[in-house]
Amino acid sequence: MEAITIGKHIIWSIVTVCVMLLLNWGVAVLFGGKFIDYSFLMGILFVGIVRFMNSTGGMGSTSVKMSTQAQTGIKIDEEKQTFNPTVPFYTAYCVHHSSTRYNSNLL
């Protein structure tokens, strides 16, 4: 059972890196720059998106709860804001951090 969990983590890490690389390449081609020039900004963007998608009790979920409460009239209990880092978050953070280090060494 544990091997399946590790396999899922490895697959999600590979998928996260591939998506980051493809979108970073696409932005570089779209704006006519170098791949490495956009890696810092794309890394920050990915870390922020993954963190937002994995947090609960934040602005996004509160907005949805308030809308639901207004439509149904049923009060929904408020959640404490939490963040549970996942494998894609750590992967995005590590790729961002390593590309930032690599980019600063080029200067």
C-alpha positions in Angstrom: 0.0 0.0 0.0 2.9 2.4 0.8 4.5 1.7 -2.6 1.3 3.0 -4.3 1.4 6.2 -2.3 5.0 6.8 -3.1 4.3 6.1 -6.8 1.5 8.6 -6.8 3.8 11.2 -5.2 6.4 10.6 -7.9 3.8 10.8 -10.7 2.4 14.1 -9.3 6.0 15.5 -9.0 6.7 14.6 -12.6 3.4 16.0 -13.8 4.0 19.3 -11.9 7.5 19.7 -13.3 6.3 19.0 -16.8 3.4 21.5 -16.6 5.8 24.1 -15.1 8.3 23.5 -17.9 5.8 23.6 -20.7 4.1 26.7 -19.5 7.4 28.5 -18.9 8.5 27.5 -22.4 5.2 28.8 -23.8 5.5 32.1 -22.0 9.1 32.5 -23.2 8.1 31.8 -26.8 5.0 34.0 -26.6 7.0 37.0 -25.3 10.2 36.2 -27.3 12.5 35.9 -24.3 14.8 33.3 -22.9 13.4 30.3 -21.0 15.5 31.1 -17.9 14.3 34.8 -17.8 10.7 33.8 -17.1 11.5 30.9 -14.7 11.5 33.1 -11.6 8.1 34.7 -12.2 6.6 31.4 -13.4 7.9 29.7 -10.2 6.3 32.3 -8.0 3.1 32.0 -9.9 3.0 28.2 -9.6 3.8 28.2 -5.9 1.1 30.7 -5.3 -1.5 28.8 -7.4 -0.7 25.5 -5.7 -0.8 27.1 -2.3 -4.2 28.7 -3.1 -5.6 25.5 -4.3 -4.5 23.5 -1.2 -5.6 26.0 1.5 -9.0 26.0 3.3 -10.7 28.8 5.0 -9.2 31.5 2.8 -10.7 34.3 0.8 -11.8 32.0 -2.1 -13.6 29.4 0.0 -15.2 32.1 2.2 -16.6 33.8 -0.9 -18.1 30.5 -2.1 -19.6 29.8 1.4 -21.1 33.2 1.6 -22.7 32.9 -1.8 -24.1 29.5 -0.9 -25.4 30.8 2.4 -27.1 33.7 0.7 -28.8 31.4 -1.8 -29.9 28.7 0.6 -30.4 30.6 3.8 -28.5 27.9 5.7 -25.6 29.1 7.9 -22.4 27.3 7.2 -19.9 26.9 10.0 -16.7 29.0 9.5 -13.5 27.0 9.0 -10.1 28.0 10.4 -7.7 28.9 7.7 -5.2 26.0 7.1 -2.7 25.0 4.6 -1.6 21.4 4.0 1.4 21.4 1.7 1.3 18.6 -0.9 3.9 17.0 -3.2 3.1 19.4 -6.1 3.6 22.4 -3.7 7.0 21.1 -2.6 7.9 20.3 -6.2 7.0 23.8 -7.4 8.9 25.4 -4.6 12.0 23.3 -5.2 12.0 23.9 -8.9 11.4 27.6 -8.4 14.2 27.8 -5.8 16.7 25.8 -7.9 16.0 27.9 -11.0 16.4 31.1 -9.0 19.8 29.9 -7.8 20.8 28.8 -11.3 19.7 32.2 -12.7 21.6 34.2 -10.1 24.8 32.2 -10.8 24.5 33.2 -14.5 24.7 36.9 -13.7 
